[in-house]
Amino acid sequence: MSPIALTLLLLLVLMTLLLASAIGYAVHRHPALTAPLTAAGMVVALVITCVCTIAAR
C-alpha cells in the first residue's frame, strides 16, 4: 500500500473510534436512550459497512 492509503486508513480508524466514543459517551450521559456499548457498536458497524461498500467498487 502507498503511504497515502495507509495514512487515510489510519485516519479512518481514528475517526471511527472518535465517533463511537462520542456516541457511547452521549448515550452514557442519557441512559434512557439505550445501552452505551450497543450504540457505539452500531456506529462502528455502520462506518465499516460504508467503507466496505466504497472499497468494493
N, C-alpha and C positions, 0 to 999 in steps of 0.2 A: 504494500500500500504506500501511496505517496504521503509525504509529511502533512500535506494539506488535508487529506482524507482522515488521517489519524487525529489531527487537531480538531476537525469537525466532529469526529466520533467522540472524542473526549468532551467537547463542549456539549454535545447532545446528551451524554451520560450525566454530566454535571447539572444540566438544566432539568433533566428528568428527576434527578434526586432532589433538586431545589423545589420543583413543582410538587412532588409527592410530599416533601416535608411541610411545605406551606399548607397544602390541603389537610394533611394529618394534624397540624397544629390548630388550624381553624376549626376542624371538627372536634378536636380535643377540648377547645375552649367552649364549644357549644355541643355538649354530648347528646342533646336531643336529636341531632341530625342523624348520626349513625356511628358505628364503631370507627375509631381513627385508623386502624390498620386496614380495614376494608376499603375506606375511602382512598387512602394512599395507594393501596394495591390496584384499585380501579384506575387511578390516574396513570400509574406506571404501565398497566396493561393497555390503556388507550394510546399512550405515546408509542409503545413498542409496536402496536398494530399499525399505527400510521407510518412509522418508519419502515416496517417490513413491506407495507403496500407500496411506498415510494421506491424502496430499494429493488423491488421485484420488476420494476419497469425497465 
